[in-house]
Amino acid sequence: MLAALYIHIPFCLKRCSYCDFFSELYRPEFAEKYSCAVKQEMALYQNHPVFSETGIGTIYFGGGTPSVLPVQSIEKIMEQVNTSFQINEACEITVEINPETVDLAYLQSLRTIGVNRLSIGAQSFSDSELKILGRIHNASQAIKSIVWARLAGFNNLSIDLIFAIPGQNLKDWERNLQQAIDLTPEHLSLYCLTIEPGTVLHKQVQSGEKHKADDETERVMYLMSIEIINQSGCLHYEISNFARPGLECRHNKKYWDGSPYLGLGPSAHSFWPNVRQWNVADLPKYFKLVSENEKPVHDSEELTGEQQIFEFIMLCLRTAEGINLFEYERRFGVAFEERYAGVIKELQYVKDTPLFRLDKNFFCLTPEGFVLYDEICSLFVSD
C-alpha cells in the first residue's frame, strides 16, 4: 500500500473571511527559509519504519496558498522528496493554486518540475460572492487561470467551489456549477460554507450584517449539484467530490482507505497503522524545532480498538462505495449488520427517502444520507 505525502504551505496574501486554517501572511523572505525547514523536517523521516519502506504514491502541496511560493522553492522541496523516499513512477503530484497568484509562465514551470495535477481555488465565478468570501481574485482571473493551466500542459485539473454563500440563491449556484462544467475539469470539489467561530464571516453573521443560508437551502443546493454534475459525465465518488472516470483524486482517496500518510509543515497531520500525530501550529516554533533537528510534533495518539472501528466506518461512509462488509468482518471479527442492527433499523425510519443502501457486499449512504452524514456517523459512536 503506497503512502501519501502532504506538504503544508501556510502562507496567504490575505486571509479569507471564512477561513480558520492555520496560515500566515506571506512575505518573500519566507520562501527560502520555509523550503529549507520543510527539507530538514522531511530528512528526519528518512528512517521512519513505515515511510522509509513504503513507496510514495501521491504528493500534495496544500495550504494556505502554495502558489505564493516561487516555483524554485517547490522544486527544492521536491528534490528532497526524491532524496528521502522512494517515489512511485506514476506518482500523482498536486499543487493547490489561487488564481491571483499565477500566470502562464508560473504554471509552465510547475509542469516542468513534474507537477501533474492542479487544484484551483476558484470558490465562485461571481465577483459579488468572491467579495463576500474575502477572496482577492475575480471571476475573470479564475477562468483565466484554468485556461493557462491547459496551455501549460495540465490534463488533470480540479476546481473548488463553495455553496450556501450568504445571499446566494439556487439560480446563482446553478450558474456557478454550469460555468465550472463548461470549463471541462477532470475533477470538482464542492463544499458547503461553514461559518467557523472567530472568523470575519462569523462576526458578520453574528452582527446581522450577513445571513447564513438555512439548512433546507443547503440541502437543496447539495442535491441539485449531484444531479447536475452527474449529467455532465462526472461521477460522485465521495461526499464532496466528483471526477471523470479514473481521475478521482488519488491523494484524498488514501485518507479514506486507511493508507499511511506523512504531513510536513506546521499544523500538518500524519497517520500510519493505529497512530496519528499532528505538528505544532506555530511558525516560529516550527522553525526552531526543525533547526534543532527535532520533529515539530505537537502531540500524537495510538488509536484504541473502538477508535479504529469508528474511523473505518466514518471514512468509508464518506465514499460512494461505502463500507465493504467483508472487509469490516475480516478486520473486526463481527458482521457489520449484526453489530449495528439497531442503527440500521433506526435509519430505516428517519425519512421517507432512503438514507442508505445495504446489500450483501456494501453499506453506503444515498445522497440524502450524505446530507445527514454527521448525524449518521454519530449513531455509530453512541452504539
SVG drawing of the C-alpha trace seen along z (x, -y; Angstrom):
<svg xmlns="http://www.w3.org/2000/svg" viewBox="-42 -45 62 58">
<polyline fill="none" stroke="black" stroke-width="0.4" points="0.0,0.0 1.7,-3.2 1.8,-6.1 0.8,-9.7 2.9,-12.8 1.2,-16.1 3.2,-19.3 1.5,-22.3 2.4,-25.7 1.0,-28.0 1.1,-31.3 -1.6,-33.5 -1.6,-37.0 -4.7,-37.7 -6.9,-35.7 -10.3,-34.9 -13.3,-35.9 -14.4,-32.3 -11.0,-30.6 -9.9,-29.2 -7.0,-27.1 -3.5,-27.8 -1.8,-30.3 0.4,-33.4 0.6,-36.4 3.3,-35.7 6.5,-37.7 9.1,-36.9 11.8,-36.3 9.8,-33.3 10.3,-31.3 13.9,-30.2 13.6,-29.8 10.4,-27.7 11.6,-25.4 14.8,-24.7 12.8,-24.0 10.5,-21.5 13.5,-19.8 15.0,-19.5 11.8,-18.1 11.5,-15.6 15.0,-14.3 14.0,-13.4 11.7,-10.8 14.1,-9.1 14.5,-6.2 10.9,-6.0 9.8,-2.4 6.8,-3.0 7.7,-5.8 11.3,-4.6 10.0,-1.2 6.7,-2.3 6.8,-4.0 5.2,-7.4 2.2,-7.2 0.9,-10.8 2.3,-14.2 0.0,-17.1 1.1,-20.7 -1.8,-22.3 -2.4,-25.4 -2.7,-28.2 -1.7,-29.1 1.2,-27.0 1.3,-29.1 2.6,-32.1 6.0,-30.3 8.3,-30.7 8.5,-27.5 12.2,-27.2 11.1,-26.7 8.7,-24.0 11.4,-22.4 13.8,-22.3 11.3,-20.6 10.6,-18.0 14.4,-17.3 14.4,-16.4 11.3,-14.2 13.3,-12.2 16.3,-12.0 14.3,-10.9 11.8,-8.5 11.0,-6.0 8.7,-7.8 6.4,-5.7 6.9,-6.3 3.2,-7.0 3.1,-9.4 0.2,-11.9 1.7,-15.3 -0.8,-18.1 -0.3,-21.7 -3.2,-23.9 -3.2,-27.3 -5.2,-30.5 -6.0,-32.4 -4.4,-35.7 -1.0,-34.1 -0.3,-32.5 0.4,-33.3 1.1,-31.1 4.9,-31.1 4.4,-30.0 2.2,-27.1 4.5,-26.1 7.3,-26.0 5.3,-23.8 4.6,-21.4 8.4,-21.3 9.4,-20.2 6.9,-17.3 3.7,-18.6 0.9,-16.8 -2.3,-17.9 -3.6,-21.3 -6.4,-22.1 -7.7,-25.5 -9.3,-27.5 -12.0,-29.3 -14.6,-29.0 -17.1,-31.0 -17.5,-32.5 -19.4,-35.5 -17.5,-38.7 -20.0,-39.6 -19.8,-36.2 -16.0,-36.3 -16.1,-39.6 -18.3,-38.2 -15.8,-35.3 -12.9,-37.8 -11.2,-36.4 -8.8,-38.7 -9.2,-37.3 -12.2,-37.9 -14.2,-35.6 -12.2,-36.6 -8.9,-35.6 -10.4,-32.3 -11.3,-31.4 -8.0,-32.7 -6.0,-30.5 -7.8,-27.4 -7.2,-28.4 -3.5,-29.0 -3.3,-25.6 -4.4,-23.9 -1.9,-25.9 0.8,-24.8 0.0,-21.2 -2.1,-20.1 -4.6,-17.5 -5.7,-16.8 -7.5,-19.8 -9.7,-20.1 -11.9,-23.2 -13.0,-24.0 -16.4,-25.7 -18.3,-26.8 -22.1,-26.9 -24.6,-28.4 -22.7,-31.7 -24.7,-34.4 -27.2,-35.9 -26.6,-33.1 -29.8,-31.6 -30.4,-28.4 -30.0,-30.2 -26.8,-31.8 -25.4,-28.4 -26.6,-26.7 -24.8,-29.4 -21.6,-28.6 -21.9,-24.9 -22.6,-25.4 -19.6,-27.7 -17.4,-25.1 -18.8,-22.3 -18.3,-24.4 -14.5,-24.6 -14.4,-20.7 -12.3,-20.0 -11.4,-16.4 -12.4,-16.9 -14.8,-19.1 -14.8,-19.6 -17.9,-21.3 -18.1,-22.5 -21.0,-23.8 -19.8,-27.0 -19.2,-26.5 -19.3,-29.6 -16.4,-29.0 -16.2,-30.8 -13.6,-33.5 -13.6,-34.2 -14.6,-37.6 -17.6,-36.0 -18.8,-34.6 -18.6,-38.1 -20.6,-39.5 -23.3,-36.8 -23.4,-37.4 -23.9,-41.2 -26.6,-40.6 -24.5,-42.1 -24.6,-38.8 -27.2,-35.9 -26.3,-32.3 -28.2,-30.0 -30.8,-27.8 -30.5,-24.0 -33.1,-23.4 -31.3,-25.7 -28.1,-23.9 -29.8,-20.5 -31.4,-21.6 -28.2,-23.1 -26.2,-19.9 -28.8,-17.5 -29.1,-19.8 -25.3,-19.7 -25.2,-15.9 -27.9,-15.8 -26.4,-18.4 -22.8,-17.1 -23.8,-13.5 -25.4,-14.6 -22.1,-16.1 -20.3,-12.8 -18.5,-13.1 -19.1,-10.5 -20.0,-11.4 -17.3,-9.3 -17.1,-11.0 -19.4,-13.2 -17.9,-16.4 -16.0,-15.2 -16.8,-14.4 -14.5,-13.2 -14.4,-11.8 -14.0,-8.0 -10.4,-7.1 -9.5,-10.6 -10.5,-10.6 -8.0,-12.4 -5.7,-9.5 -4.2,-11.5 -7.5,-12.1 -8.6,-8.5 -5.6,-7.5 -7.0,-9.4 -10.3,-7.5 -8.9,-4.0 -6.6,-4.0 -3.3,-4.3 -0.4,-5.8 0.3,-9.5 3.0,-11.8 2.2,-15.5 5.0,-18.1 4.8,-21.7 3.1,-23.5 -0.3,-22.0 0.1,-19.1 -1.3,-15.7 0.2,-12.2 -1.1,-8.7 0.3,-5.2 -1.2,-2.0 -3.0,-2.9 -1.0,-6.0 -2.0,-9.6 0.2,-12.7 0.0,-16.4 2.5,-19.2 2.7,-22.4 0.5,-25.2 3.1,-27.9 5.5,-29.0 8.4,-30.4 8.2,-27.2 8.2,-25.1 11.3,-26.8 13.1,-26.5 12.4,-22.8 13.4,-21.7 16.6,-23.9 17.5,-21.8 16.8,-18.6 13.7,-17.8 10.4,-16.7 7.9,-19.5 5.3,-17.3 2.7,-18.8 1.1,-15.5 0.3,-12.0 -2.1,-9.2 -2.4,-5.5 -5.9,-4.6 -7.9,-2.2 -9.8,0.7 -13.1,-1.3 -11.4,-4.3 -10.2,-2.1 -13.7,-0.8 -15.3,-4.2 -12.6,-5.7 -13.1,-2.8 -16.9,-3.4 -16.6,-7.2 -14.1,-7.3 -15.8,-4.6 -19.2,-6.3 -17.7,-9.4 -17.3,-7.4 -20.0,-6.4 -18.8,-2.8 -19.4,-2.8 -18.4,-0.1 -17.2,3.2 -18.9,5.6 -16.5,8.4 -13.6,6.2 -15.3,4.9 -15.8,8.5 -12.3,9.5 -10.8,6.6 -13.0,6.6 -14.3,10.2 -18.0,9.5 -20.6,8.9 -21.4,5.2 -25.2,6.0 -25.1,7.9 -23.2,5.3 -25.2,2.3 -28.6,3.9 -30.1,1.2 -28.6,-1.7 -29.7,-0.2 -33.2,0.2 -33.3,-3.3 -32.1,-4.8 -34.8,-3.0 -37.5,-5.1 -35.8,-8.6 -37.2,-9.8 -39.4,-8.6 -36.4,-8.9 -33.9,-6.1 -30.7,-7.3 -28.6,-4.1 -28.4,-1.1 -27.4,2.3 -26.7,5.4 -24.5,8.5 -21.3,6.6 -21.7,2.9 -23.4,0.5 -23.4,-3.0 -25.2,-6.3 -27.6,-7.8 -27.4,-11.5 -30.0,-12.2 -27.8,-10.2 -24.8,-12.3 -26.8,-15.4 -27.1,-13.9 -23.5,-12.4 -22.5,-13.9 -25.7,-12.8 -25.5,-9.3 -21.9,-8.9 -22.8,-9.9 -25.2,-6.9 -22.3,-4.6 -20.4,-6.2 -23.2,-6.0 -23.8,-2.4"/>
</svg>
